[in-house]
Amino acid sequence: MKKQIDLLNGDVKKSFFHYLVPSISATLVTSIYILADTIMIGRGVGPIGIAALNLLLPVYSLFFGTGVLFGVGGSVFFSVARGKGEERTAREYFTAALKGVIIASLFYEIVFLLFFDSVTLFLGKTQQMEPLVNEYGKILVSGAPVFLFSSFLQAFVRNDKSPRTAMAAVITGGVTNVALDYVFIFPMGMGMAGGAIATVIGSAVTVAILCSHFFSPHNMLRPVRQVSMRKTGEAFVSGLSSFMIELSSGIVIFMFNRQLLYWIGELGVVVYGIISNSALIVNSVCNGIAQAAQPIMAVNFGAGKKDRVERTRKLGLLAAFTAGILFAASGILNPSIIIYTFVKPTEEIMALAPTAVRLYFFSFLAVGANLLFSTYFQSVLRPGAAFFLSLMRGAVLNGLFIVILPLIFGVDGIWATMIFTEFATILAAVYLFTKNKTFKEV
C-alpha cells in the first residue's frame, strides 16, 4: 500500500517537493492542449489559423477557470477542515463545490451555443478569420463540461493527497491530445476542426483518469446527501482569486487582440498568438508551483501551525523567482527560437516579433511571485486579499496600461503592458502581506 505523506508533521521541504513536480506537470500539460493546437495549426493551417485560435483562448480560459473556481475554492475549505479533523465538513465542501461546477457547466453549454456568433464578434472576429473561428469554436464550446470537470477534479484530487494521480491524468490526456492533433490536422487534413476535436478528447481522457481516484482506498471525496448552498457560496468566494488567475490570461488576450487590431491589424494578432501561448506555459509552471504549496499551507493553517505555513510560502517564492528568471532569459536572449517554434515567419513578422517577445518576456520575472502570494492569501482564508491581487493583475492594471502606454510609446507600449502590470502587482502583494499578517487575525 502506498504511504501517504504527512502534511502536518512531515518535513516541509520534502512535502513541498512531493507536490511540486506533479503539480507543475498537471498545470503545464493542461496548457499543452492549446499549445499543441497552436503549433500544429500554425504549421498546418497558417498564420490566420493562429490568429483565429488566439481569438478563442478567452473562452477556453473561462471554461477552465470556472472549474478552478469551484475546485480550488472548495478544496481550500476541504483541506482546512481536514486539518481540524472535521472529515464530515470536508466532504460537505466537496459536495457543495461539485454542485457549483455542474450548474456552471450547464449554463455555459446553453449560453455559448445560443450566442456563439455574438460572443465571437465581441472578441474581435474579422471576416477573414470567421470560417476558422467557427470551425474551431463550435467544437470547443460543445466540450465545455469536460474542460470544467478537468480543472475541478485536478484541484480536489491533489488536495486529497493524490498529486501523482492528477499528474498522470493530465499527462495522459496531453499526450493523447498532441497525438490526435497531428493525426487529425496532417494525415486526415481536418484543419481547425481536427485541433478542436483533439483538445476535447484529450481533456475527456484526463477526466476519466481523475475519476479513478474515487475507487482508491485513500479517497475522501465522497459526496453527502444534503449540503447547504451556503457552502457552495463559500467555495465560490474562496475560489474567485484562482478564477481570476485563470481568467486573467483570457482577459489579457482579449484586450491585447483589440488593441493590436486597432494599432497594427491581423499581423499584430499573429505575433501576439506566439507570445500568448508562451505566456500560457509560463503561467502554468508558476501556477503549478503555487498549487504545490497550497494544500500544505491550507491544512497547516487549519491546524494552527504558523511556522509550517511560512516555511512553505518561502519555498514557493524561491521556486517562483527561479522559474521567472529562467523564462525571462529564454525570450530576452534568443527570441528567434520562440518565434520559429510556432510559425515559418515572414519578413513582416520578423520585423515586429523579436522586440515584442523581449519586452513581454521581461514581465515573467514577477509572474510566479504574484501567483504564489495570491494562493497564499487564499490558503489562509483571506479571499479578499487574494481576489484583489488577481483582479488588479488580471483586469484593472492591464486595462489601464494597455490604453495609456501605446499613447506614450506607440506599439512598444502594448508589449510593455505586462511589465508594468506584473511589477505593480508584486508591490501591492508585498504591501498586503506586511501590513496585516494573517495569524494576528486568527
N, C-alpha and C positions, 0 to 999 in steps of 0.2 A: 504493500500500500504506500502511495506517495506521501511523504512527510509534508505537513502544512507548515508554512513559515509563520513564526510568532511575531506579529506586528507590534505587540505591546511590550514584549520583554527581550526579543532578539536584538542582535546588533543592528543599529540603524543603517549603517553603510551597507551591510550585507542585504538588508531588506530592500533598500533603495535600488541596488543593482539587480536584485532578483526581479524587480518590476521594470527596470529601465529598458532592457533590450526587448522584452515582449511588448511593452507599451509603445516604444518608438516603432517597432515593426508593425504593430497594429495600425497606428495612425499613418505611418508612411505608406504602407501598401494600399490603404484606402485612397490616398491621393493619386496613386499609380493608376487607378481606374480611369481617371480623367487624363493623366499624363500620357498613358499608352494611347488613348484615343487621339490626343493632340499630335503626338509624333507620327503616328501612322496615317492620320487624316492629312497632316501636313505633307507627307510623302505620297499618299495615295490619291488625295483629292486636290490639294494645292493650298496656297496661302488664304484664299477666301474661305476655304473649309475651316481653317484655324480661326479666322475672324468670326464665323458663324458659331463655332463651338464656344469661343470665348464669350460671346453674347449670352449663351445659355448657362454659363457657370454660376451666375447668381441663383438660378433656380435649383441647381444641384446643391449649392451651399445652404439654401433654405431647407431642403428636404433633410440633408444630413445633419444640419444644425438643430432642427426640431427634435430629431432622435436624441441628440446630445443634450438638449434642453431637459427632457424628462429622464434620460439615462443618467447623466452626471448629477442633475438636480436631485433626483430621487436617491441615487446611490450614496450621496454625501450623508443624507439622513439615515440611510441603511447602515453605513459604516459607523456613524456616531452612535446609533442605537446599539449596535453590536459591541462597541467599545464600552458601553454602560452595562452590557449583559442583558439587554432587553430584546430578545430574539423575536418575540411576537410583534413588537413595534417595528422591527426591521422588516419583517415580512409584509406588514401593512403598508410601509412606504414603497416596497416593490410593487405591490398590487395597485396602489394609487397611481404610481408613475406609469404602469402598464395601461391603465385606463386612459390616461392622458395621451399616450402615443397612438393608441387605437383610434381615438376620436380625431386626432390631428391627421392621421393617415387618410381617413375617410373624407375629411374636409378638403385636403389638398387635391385628392383624386377628382372630386366633383368640381371644385373651383377651376382648376387648371384645364380640365377637359372642356369646360363650358366657355372659358375666356382665354383660350390659348393665343389667338391672334391679337387680342387687345394687350395681353401681357408682353408678347414678343415685340410688338410695335413700341410699347413703352420702353423696353430695354434697348431700343435703337436699331431694330431690324431695318435694313435697306432693301431696295428692290433686287439688287444683285445677290444679297445673302438669303433672301426669302425661301427659295426652294430647299436650300441646305439646312436652314434653321428649322423649317417644318419637318423635314425628313428625320432629323436627329431628335428634335424637341418633343414630338408627339410620343415617341417611344420612351424617352426619358421620363415624361410625365406619367405614363402608364405604369412605370416601375416605382412610383413614389413610396408605397408602403414598404417595399424591400429596402430602400435606402434608409428610411426612418428606423426600421427594426434592426438594421445592421449596426448603426451607431448606438442605438438604445441598448441592445444586448451586449455590445462590447463593453460599455461602461459598467453594467451590473455584473457581468461575468468576471471582469477584472477586480471589482470590489468584493466579489465573493471568493477572493483568494485563488483565482484561476487565471492569472495573466497569460500563461502559456497556451491555454485553450483559445483565448481571444487572439493571440498571435497566430496560432495555427489556422484559425478560421479565416482571418483576413489575408494571410499569405496564400492559402489555397485558393481563395476567391480571386486574389490579384493575379496569380499565375494563370488561372482559368480565363480571366478577362484578357490578359495580354495574348495568350494563345489564340483565343477566339477573335480578337481584334485582327490579328494577322490573317487568319483563315477567311474571315468574312470580308475584309477590305481588299485583300490582294487576290488570292486564288478565285474566290467567289464573286469578286467585283461588286460588293453590296454598298460600297461607299459609306456615307454618313450613317445610313440605317444599320449597317453592319457594326459600326463602332458603338452605336447606342444599344443594340441587342447584346453585344458582348459585355457591356457595362452592367446591364440589368442581370444577366445570367451570372456574372462574377459575384455580384452582391447577393444574389439568391443562394449561391453556394456558401458564402460566408454566414448567412443567417442559418442555414441548415446545420452547419458545424457548430455554431454557437448554441443552438438548441440541444445539442448532445450533452451540454453541461447539466441539463435538467435531470439526466439519468445518472449523474455522478453521485457517489456516496457522500461527498462533501457538500452537495448542493443545499444552499439555504434559500434559494429563490423559489419559494413555494407560495403561491397566491393564497390569500384568505378569502372567505366568502363575502364578508362585508367590510367595507372601509369607507370612511367619510371623504367627501370631495374636498374637505379642508386640507387633507394631506396631499391630494393632487395639487391643490393650490400652493402648498408649501414647497413641493418639489418644483413646481413651475417657477416660483420666485427664486429659489435657490439656484436653478439652472439657467437663469437669464444671462448671467455673465458668460457661461460656456456657450450659450446660444449666440450671443453677440460675437464671441471669439470666432465661431464657425461662420456666422453670417457676415462678419466684417469683410471677409475675403470677397464675398459676393457683392457687398455694398461698394467696396473699393473698386472692384472690376466694373460695376455699373457706372460709377462716377468717372472713372478713367476713360471708359469707352465713349461716353457722351462728350467729354472734353476733347478727346483725341479726334473724334469725328468732326468736331467744330474747328479745331485748330489745324489738323493735318488731313483728315479723311480716312478712308479704309486702310491705307498703309500704316497709319498710326495704330489702328486696332490690331493689325497683323503683328507688329513689333511688340505691342503690349501683350498679345497672346503668348508670345515666347516668355516674356518676363513674368506674367501672372502664373503660368504653370510652374516656373521655377520657384516662385513665391509659395505656391501650394506645397511643394516639397519641404521648403524651409519651415513653414508654419506647422506642417505635420510632424517633423522631427522635434521642434521646440514644444509643440503641444504634447507629444509623447513623453518628453522629459517632465512636463508639468503633471501629466496624468500618472506618471510613475510615482511622484511624490504625494499625489492626492489621497490615495487610500491610507497611507501611513500617517499623514497629518490628521486626517479626519478621525480615524479610530483612536489615535492617541489624544486628540483634543477631547473626544468623548470620555476618555479615561482620566482626563485632567493632567496628563503628562507633558507639561510645557517644554521641558528640555528636549524631549524627543521630537516634538513638532518643530522647534527652532533648528535643531541639527538637520532635520530633513529639508527644511527650507534653504539652509545654506548649501547643502549638497546640490539641491536642484538649481540654485543660482549659479554655482560653479559650472555645472554641466551646461546650462543655458548660455552663459557667456562664451564658453569654449566653442560650442556649436556655432554661435553667431559670428565669431571671428573667422572660423573656417569657411563658412558660407560666403561671408562678405569678401574674403580674399579671393575666392574662386571666380567671382564675377569681375571684380576690380582689376585683377591681374591679367585675366585672359577671357574677355567677353566673347571672343570669336567661337570658342568651344561651346558656349551656351547657345549661341545663335545657330550654328551648324547642326546641333543636336536635333533641332525642330524642323528646319527648312533648308532648301537649297537657295540661299539668299540672292536676291537681285542686287544690282548696284544701288538702287534706291533704298533697299532695306539696310545694306551695309553702311550707307551714308548716315542713317538715323540710329541704328540699333546699338552700336558699341557705347556711345555716350549714355544712352538710355539705361543700358544694363549697369554700367559703372555707378551711375547716380542712384539707381533704385537699390542695388545690392549693398550700398553703404548702410542703408537702413536696417539690414539684417543684424547688425551688431547689437541692437536693443530688443529685437523681437522676442527672443527666448525669455529674457528677464521680465518683460511685460506680461507674457502668458503665465509665468511662474507666480508673479505677485497676484494676479487675478485669481488663480487657482488656490493660492494660499488663503486669501480672504474668504473665498468660498468654503474652503475646508474647515475653517474655524468659525463658521456661521456668521460671517459679516457679508451677506449677499449684497447689501447696499454699496459697500466699497468696491466689491468685485464687479458689480454691474456698472458702476460709474466709470471705472477704468476701461471696461470693454466697450462701453458706449462712446467714450471720448476717442478711443483708438479706432473703433470700427466705423464711426459715422461723423461725429461732430468735428474733430480736428481735420479729418480728411476732407470733409465738405468745405471747411473754411479755407484750408491751404490750397486745395486744387483749384479754387476760384481766384484766390489772391495772387499766388506765386506766378502763374503764367502772365499776369498783367505786369509783373515786375521783371521776370527773367525770360519770358517767352516760353517756347516749348520745353526748354530745360527745367522750367519751374514745375511743369507737370511731373516730370520724372523725379524731381527732388521732393515732391509732396510727402512721400513716406519717410524721408529723413526727418523732416520737421515733426511729423506725426509721432513717430516712434520715440524720439528723444524727449518731446514734450510729455508724452505719456509716462515715461520712466521717471521723470521728475515728479509727476503727480503721484505715482506709486510710492516712491520713497517718502514723500511728504505724508501721505496717508498712513504709512507704516510707522513712521517715527512719531507722528502727532498723537496717535491713540493706540497703544499696544493692546492687542486683543485680550490678553489674560488678565489685564487690570479690570476688564469689564465683567469678568465671569465670577 
